[in-house]
């Protein structure tokens, strides 16, 4: 918005925005940014109260990273594996999809 209001946005930039709005990628991460739990992940957390309690204590940035990782799954089976991993690690107060220094 700043680039547009300052008349600094190029035609190709405007085209990229138009395409992103048409294909849904423009708003794809809104729910991640707002920490909205997808229904399938919420259902899994509701079956494991300790995991949900630990999840709620994770920082906003950690939760966003995990939710973005979940959203990026292309196959249903990958998504289900990630949900299982998120919940099982949260139960141990561990964060899924985090770099571990070896």
MDAnalysis code that builds the backbone (N, CA, C; Angstrom):
import MDAnalysis as mda
import numpy as np

u = mda.Universe.empty(306, n_residues=102, atom_resindex=np.repeat(np.arange(102), 3), trajectory=True)
u.add_TopologyAttr("name", ["N", "CA", "C"] * 102)
u.add_TopologyAttr("resid", np.arange(1, 103))
u.add_TopologyAttr("resname", ["UNK", "UNK", "UNK", "UNK", "UNK", "UNK", "UNK", "UNK", "UNK", "UNK", "UNK", "UNK", "UNK", "UNK", "UNK", "UNK", "UNK", "UNK", "UNK", "UNK", "UNK", "UNK", "UNK", "UNK", "UNK", "UNK", "UNK", "UNK", "UNK", "UNK", "UNK", "UNK", "UNK", "UNK", "UNK", "UNK", "UNK", "UNK", "UNK", "UNK", "UNK", "UNK", "UNK", "UNK", "UNK", "UNK", "UNK", "UNK", "UNK", "UNK", "UNK", "UNK", "UNK", "UNK", "UNK", "UNK", "UNK", "UNK", "UNK", "UNK", "UNK", "UNK", "UNK", "UNK", "UNK", "UNK", "UNK", "UNK", "UNK", "UNK", "UNK", "UNK", "UNK", "UNK", "UNK", "UNK", "UNK", "UNK", "UNK", "UNK", "UNK", "UNK", "UNK", "UNK", "UNK", "UNK", "UNK", "UNK", "UNK", "UNK", "UNK", "UNK", "UNK", "UNK", "UNK", "UNK", "UNK", "UNK", "UNK", "UNK", "UNK", "UNK"])
u.atoms.positions = np.array([
    [0.827, -1.191, 0.000],
    [0.000, 0.000, 0.000],
    [0.870, 1.253, 0.000],
    [1.962, 1.179, 0.753],
    [2.859, 2.328, 0.810],
    [3.446, 2.626, -0.569],
    [3.895, 1.581, -1.259],
    [4.477, 1.791, -2.591],
    [3.451, 2.351, -3.564],
    [2.219, 1.889, -3.440],
    [1.163, 2.385, -4.330],
    [0.871, 3.852, -4.023],
    [0.719, 4.185, -2.722],
    [0.391, 5.573, -2.366],
    [1.522, 6.540, -2.714],
    [2.754, 6.044, -2.707],
    [3.903, 6.880, -3.067],
    [4.204, 6.826, -4.560],
    [3.349, 6.136, -5.313],
    [3.493, 5.987, -6.768],
    [4.848, 5.348, -7.135],
    [5.236, 4.345, -6.331],
    [6.493, 3.643, -6.571],
    [6.278, 2.220, -7.077],
    [5.031, 1.789, -7.154],
    [4.731, 0.426, -7.594],
    [4.811, 0.348, -9.107],
    [5.533, -0.648, -9.592],
    [5.667, -0.826, -11.035],
    [4.444, -1.568, -11.583],
    [4.311, -1.557, -12.891],
    [3.214, -2.296, -13.527],
    [3.320, -3.788, -13.233],
    [4.543, -4.317, -13.252],
    [4.698, -5.750, -12.977],
    [4.350, -6.060, -11.524],
    [4.627, -5.147, -10.620],
    [4.238, -5.335, -9.227],
    [2.728, -5.334, -9.065],
    [2.057, -4.429, -9.753],
    [0.592, -4.377, -9.707],
    [-0.011, -5.654, -10.292],
    [0.593, -6.160, -11.359],
    [0.130, -7.401, -11.967],
    [0.298, -8.571, -10.990],
    [1.417, -8.606, -10.287],
    [1.663, -9.678, -9.308],
    [0.613, -9.641, -8.200],
    [0.250, -8.450, -7.748],
    [-0.791, -8.310, -6.721],
    [-2.125, -8.799, -7.257],
    [-2.461, -8.407, -8.485],
    [-3.730, -8.816, -9.090],
    [-3.811, -10.336, -9.187],
    [-2.736, -10.970, -9.648],
    [-2.713, -12.433, -9.779],
    [-2.849, -13.092, -8.407],
    [-2.116, -12.573, -7.425],
    [-2.168, -13.146, -6.076],
    [-3.573, -13.040, -5.479],
    [-4.245, -11.938, -5.728],
    [-5.615, -11.784, -5.215],
    [-6.577, -12.724, -5.932],
    [-6.359, -12.942, -7.219],
    [-7.226, -13.842, -7.986],
    [-7.031, -15.305, -7.589],
    [-5.797, -15.721, -7.313],
    [-5.560, -17.139, -7.014],
    [-5.600, -17.457, -5.520],
    [-5.830, -16.446, -4.698],
    [-5.982, -16.675, -3.261],
    [-4.702, -16.607, -2.456],
    [-3.551, -16.524, -3.115],
    [-2.300, -16.501, -2.365],
    [-2.103, -15.195, -1.588],
    [-2.782, -14.145, -1.992],
    [-2.674, -12.849, -1.308],
    [-3.140, -12.962, 0.148],
    [-4.189, -13.733, 0.386],
    [-4.765, -13.869, 1.733],
    [-4.453, -15.207, 2.389],
    [-3.596, -15.997, 1.778],
    [-3.362, -17.368, 2.240],
    [-2.885, -17.460, 3.681],
    [-2.088, -16.528, 4.112],
    [-1.515, -16.613, 5.454],
    [-2.244, -15.776, 6.500],
    [-3.387, -15.203, 6.156],
    [-4.121, -14.388, 7.125],
    [-4.472, -15.169, 8.385],
    [-4.955, -16.403, 8.222],
    [-5.331, -17.190, 9.384],
    [-4.104, -17.609, 10.185],
    [-2.989, -17.844, 9.512],
    [-1.735, -18.138, 10.214],
    [-1.329, -16.920, 11.036],
    [-1.353, -15.743, 10.422],
    [-0.981, -14.513, 11.122],
    [-1.865, -14.269, 12.338],
    [-3.126, -14.656, 12.239],
    [-4.084, -14.463, 13.331],
    [-4.160, -15.656, 14.275],
    [-3.281, -16.647, 14.062],
    [-3.194, -17.846, 14.911],
    [-4.500, -18.634, 14.985],
    [-5.216, -18.682, 13.867],
    [-6.444, -19.465, 13.796],
    [-6.064, -20.935, 13.616],
    [-6.508, -21.782, 14.541],
    [-6.225, -23.213, 14.438],
    [-7.167, -23.847, 13.428],
    [-6.638, -24.566, 12.444],
    [-7.501, -25.294, 11.511],
    [-8.333, -26.322, 12.282],
    [-9.506, -26.628, 11.771],
    [-10.437, -27.528, 12.461],
    [-9.810, -28.879, 12.778],
    [-9.028, -29.441, 11.843],
    [-8.439, -30.761, 12.090],
    [-7.374, -30.731, 13.184],
    [-6.614, -29.649, 13.260],
    [-5.623, -29.520, 14.322],
    [-6.314, -29.271, 15.664],
    [-7.337, -28.454, 15.663],
    [-8.086, -28.192, 16.889],
    [-8.716, -29.472, 17.429],
    [-9.250, -30.290, 16.535],
    [-9.845, -31.563, 16.937],
    [-8.798, -32.454, 17.604],
    [-7.604, -32.496, 17.033],
    [-6.522, -33.294, 17.618],
    [-6.104, -32.740, 18.977],
    [-6.027, -31.425, 19.099],
    [-5.684, -30.822, 20.384],
    [-6.774, -31.078, 21.432],
    [-8.022, -31.089, 21.008],
    [-9.115, -31.332, 21.953],
    [-9.072, -32.744, 22.528],
    [-8.379, -33.640, 21.843],
    [-8.214, -35.007, 22.344],
    [-6.993, -35.126, 23.258],
    [-6.176, -34.081, 23.319],
    [-4.957, -34.121, 24.124],
    [-4.807, -32.759, 24.832],
    [-5.382, -32.664, 26.001],
    [-5.415, -31.390, 26.732],
    [-4.030, -30.878, 27.110],
    [-3.105, -31.784, 27.459],
    [-1.755, -31.356, 27.808],
    [-1.064, -30.726, 26.599],
    [-1.200, -31.357, 25.448],
    [-0.603, -30.808, 24.227],
    [-1.173, -29.423, 23.921],
    [-2.477, -29.285, 24.075],
    [-3.111, -27.987, 23.801],
    [-2.634, -26.931, 24.799],
    [-2.525, -27.316, 26.055],
    [-2.058, -26.387, 27.081],
    [-0.633, -25.923, 26.781],
    [0.223, -26.849, 26.413],
    [1.602, -26.483, 26.066],
    [1.639, -25.617, 24.815],
    [0.828, -25.960, 23.814],
    [0.750, -25.178, 22.570],
    [0.420, -23.721, 22.890],
    [-0.525, -23.520, 23.767],
    [-0.962, -22.159, 24.093],
    [0.147, -21.334, 24.732],
    [1.153, -21.987, 25.289],
    [2.269, -21.285, 25.922],
    [3.397, -20.977, 24.934],
    [3.365, -21.574, 23.749],
    [4.388, -21.287, 22.748],
    [4.270, -19.832, 22.313],
    [5.370, -19.249, 21.884],
    [5.344, -17.860, 21.417],
    [4.528, -17.749, 20.123],
    [4.093, -16.547, 19.855],
    [3.311, -16.288, 18.642],
    [4.103, -16.674, 17.391],
    [5.368, -16.319, 17.347],
    [6.164, -16.604, 16.149],
    [6.356, -18.103, 15.944],
    [6.526, -18.862, 17.021],
    [6.653, -20.317, 16.901],
    [5.354, -20.911, 16.375],
    [4.228, -20.477, 16.945],
    [2.932, -20.995, 16.483],
    [2.692, -20.652, 15.017],
    [3.048, -19.439, 14.613],
    [2.871, -19.052, 13.211],
    [3.718, -19.923, 12.296],
    [4.944, -20.193, 12.685],
    [5.817, -21.037, 11.879],
    [5.263, -22.448, 11.726],
    [4.753, -22.987, 12.819],
    [4.187, -24.338, 12.778],
    [2.916, -24.359, 11.933],
    [2.063, -23.360, 12.104],
    [0.828, -23.308, 11.316],
    [1.125, -23.130, 9.827],
    [2.136, -22.348, 9.500],
    [2.512, -22.171, 8.089],
    [3.043, -23.496, 7.526],
    [3.816, -24.215, 8.315],
    [4.336, -25.526, 7.917],
    [3.180, -26.479, 7.649],
    [2.172, -26.463, 8.529],
    [1.000, -27.318, 8.340],
    [0.258, -26.917, 7.065],
    [0.075, -25.640, 6.860],
    [-0.645, -25.141, 5.682],
    [0.063, -25.510, 4.382],
    [1.372, -25.638, 4.426],
    [2.130, -25.915, 3.200],
    [2.065, -27.377, 2.759],
    [1.491, -28.249, 3.571],
    [1.367, -29.664, 3.191],
    [0.476, -29.766, 1.952],
    [0.958, -30.468, 0.946],
    [0.199, -30.589, -0.304],
    [-0.725, -31.800, -0.311],
    [-0.346, -32.848, 0.392],
    [-1.145, -34.071, 0.409],
    [-1.833, -34.234, 1.764],
    [-2.995, -34.849, 1.738],
    [-3.754, -35.092, 2.966],
    [-2.955, -35.909, 3.963],
    [-2.264, -36.946, 3.455],
    [-1.494, -37.790, 4.371],
    [-0.328, -37.028, 4.997],
    [0.260, -36.095, 4.259],
    [1.331, -35.262, 4.811],
    [0.769, -34.359, 5.900],
    [-0.382, -33.787, 5.628],
    [-1.022, -32.916, 6.618],
    [-1.334, -33.686, 7.896],
    [-1.864, -34.913, 7.753],
    [-2.190, -35.718, 8.926],
    [-0.928, -36.085, 9.714],
    [0.154, -36.398, 9.013],
    [1.418, -36.699, 9.688],
    [1.910, -35.478, 10.467],
    [1.771, -34.326, 9.868],
    [2.221, -33.101, 10.537],
    [1.364, -32.795, 11.758],
    [0.066, -33.005, 11.645],
    [-0.807, -32.787, 12.797],
    [-0.408, -33.722, 13.932],
    [-0.179, -34.987, 13.613],
    [0.240, -35.953, 14.635],
    [1.549, -35.516, 15.283],
    [2.486, -35.054, 14.470],
    [3.775, -34.615, 14.995],
    [3.622, -33.371, 15.866],
    [2.819, -32.426, 15.414],
    [2.591, -31.196, 16.179],
    [2.035, -31.531, 17.561],
    [1.019, -32.388, 17.602],
    [0.356, -32.714, 18.864],
    [1.265, -33.549, 19.757],
    [1.924, -34.555, 19.187],
    [2.768, -35.419, 20.020],
    [3.955, -34.650, 20.594],
    [4.529, -33.753, 19.825],
    [5.632, -32.952, 20.349],
    [5.147, -31.908, 21.350],
    [4.011, -31.301, 21.077],
    [3.461, -30.322, 22.015],
    [3.155, -30.974, 23.360],
    [2.731, -32.214, 23.321],
    [2.459, -32.935, 24.567],
    [3.731, -33.003, 25.433],
    [4.898, -33.070, 24.783],
    [6.190, -33.121, 25.485],
    [6.776, -31.717, 25.664],
    [5.969, -30.707, 25.345],
    [6.378, -29.305, 25.396],
    [7.535, -29.018, 24.434],
    [7.507, -29.704, 23.293],
    [8.479, -29.482, 22.230],
    [7.782, -28.871, 21.029],
    [8.513, -28.081, 20.291],
    [7.942, -27.367, 19.147],
    [8.269, -28.118, 17.860],
    [7.259, -28.373, 17.071],
    [7.432, -29.076, 15.791],
    [8.094, -28.157, 14.777],
    [8.763, -28.780, 13.805],
    [9.348, -28.074, 12.667],
    [10.336, -26.990, 13.092],
    [11.137, -27.286, 14.090],
    [12.133, -26.330, 14.568],
    [13.526, -26.864, 14.276],
    [14.428, -25.967, 13.966],
    [15.822, -26.346, 13.729],
    [16.432, -26.832, 15.032],
    [17.067, -27.968, 14.970],
    [17.766, -28.504, 16.129],
    [19.253, -28.575, 15.797],
    [20.046, -27.825, 16.511],
    [21.499, -27.808, 16.270],
    [22.075, -29.151, 16.662],
    [22.893, -29.733, 15.787],
    [23.467, -31.040, 16.052],
    [24.894, -30.943, 16.513],
])
